[in-house]
Amino acid sequence: MNGDPKSRLAAMRSANPDLTAAALVTTDGFAVASDVSPGVDEEALAALAADLIARAGRSSREFGNGDIEELYARGPQGYLVVMSAGPEQALVCLAKSETTVGLLLRDVRKAAKEFAG
């Protein structure tokens, strides 16, 4: 993925039609760039991802597992994936319930690594 973050997110969603949203967010809850389906509130998504990473990170460190690198949640309508994308950023993605989870995680991990530099 080359180019600015928004173009990189759009390319990622284009390559995986099951992705309904992809956003690069700061760990304090602001969207750096996003490519989301209509009806997805990118500001709310950014805030949620930051909150999830912060809470899960505190819990993980408290129990001796270190910092959180990725979070994954499945609901009846789809998946939420949040991955660390460097020390101050995270990549958050939403995907349809019929997605192939292994491919989803592979794509999101690759993108997060690229955003991390």
C-alpha positions in Angstrom: 0.0 0.0 0.0 1.5 3.3 -1.1 0.4 6.9 -0.7 -1.3 8.8 2.0 -3.1 7.0 4.9 -6.6 7.6 3.4 -5.6 6.1 0.0 -4.0 3.2 1.8 -7.2 2.5 3.8 -9.3 2.8 0.6 -7.0 0.3 -1.2 -7.3 -2.1 1.7 -11.1 -1.9 1.7 -11.1 -2.3 -2.1 -9.0 -5.4 -1.8 -11.3 -6.9 0.8 -15.0 -6.1 0.1 -16.0 -7.6 3.5 -14.5 -4.6 5.2 -17.1 -2.0 6.0 -14.8 0.4 7.8 -11.1 1.0 8.2 -9.6 3.9 10.2 -6.1 4.8 11.5 -6.6 6.5 14.9 -4.5 7.9 17.6 -4.3 6.2 20.9 -6.1 9.2 22.4 -9.1 8.7 20.1 -8.8 10.9 17.1 -9.1 9.7 13.5 -5.9 10.3 11.5 -7.6 8.9 8.3 -10.5 6.7 7.5 -12.4 5.0 4.8 -15.8 3.9 6.1 -19.2 2.9 4.7 -22.1 5.4 4.9 -23.6 5.3 8.3 -20.4 4.6 10.2 -19.4 7.4 12.5 -15.6 7.7 12.1 -15.2 9.9 15.2 -17.1 7.4 17.4 -15.1 4.5 15.8 -11.9 6.3 16.7 -12.9 7.0 20.2 -14.1 3.4 20.7 -10.9 1.9 19.4 -8.8 4.1 21.6 -10.9 3.3 24.7 -10.7 -0.5 23.9 -7.0 -0.5 23.5 -6.4 1.6 26.7 -8.6 -0.6 28.8 -7.4 -3.9 27.4 -3.8 -2.7 27.6 -4.2 -1.8 31.3 -5.7 -5.2 32.0 -3.1 -7.1 30.0 -0.2 -5.3 31.8 -1.8 -5.9 35.2 -1.9 -9.6 34.6 1.7 -9.7 33.3 0.9 -10.1 29.5 2.5 -6.8 28.4 1.0 -4.3 26.0 -1.9 -5.2 23.7 -1.0 -5.6 20.1 -4.4 -6.6 18.7 -8.0 -7.0 19.8 -10.6 -9.0 18.0 -14.4 -9.2 18.7 -17.1 -11.0 16.9 -20.8 -10.2 17.1 -23.8 -11.4 15.2 -23.4 -8.7 12.5 -19.7 -8.9 12.0 -16.2 -8.3 13.4 -14.3 -5.5 15.1 -10.5 -5.7 14.9 -8.1 -3.2 16.5 -4.4 -3.5 16.0 -1.5 -1.5 17.2 0.0 0.5 14.4 3.0 2.0 16.2 3.3 3.5 19.7 0.7 6.2 19.2 -1.7 4.8 16.6 -4.0 1.9 16.0 -5.8 0.5 13.0 -9.5 -0.3 13.6 -11.5 -2.3 11.1 -15.1 -3.5 10.9 -16.0 -6.5 8.7 -19.1 -8.3 7.7 -20.1 -11.5 9.5 -19.4 -13.7 6.4 -15.8 -12.6 6.1 -13.0 -15.2 6.2 -11.4 -14.4 9.5 -8.0 -15.6 8.6 -7.8 -13.4 5.6 -9.2 -10.5 7.5 -6.6 -10.8 10.2 -3.8 -11.3 7.7 -4.8 -8.1 5.8 -5.2 -6.0 9.0 -1.9 -7.2 10.5 -0.1 -6.4 7.3 -1.6 -2.9 7.0 -1.0 -2.1 10.7 2.7 -3.1 10.3 3.0 -0.8 7.2 1.4 2.1 9.1 3.7 1.5 12.0 6.6 2.0 9.6 
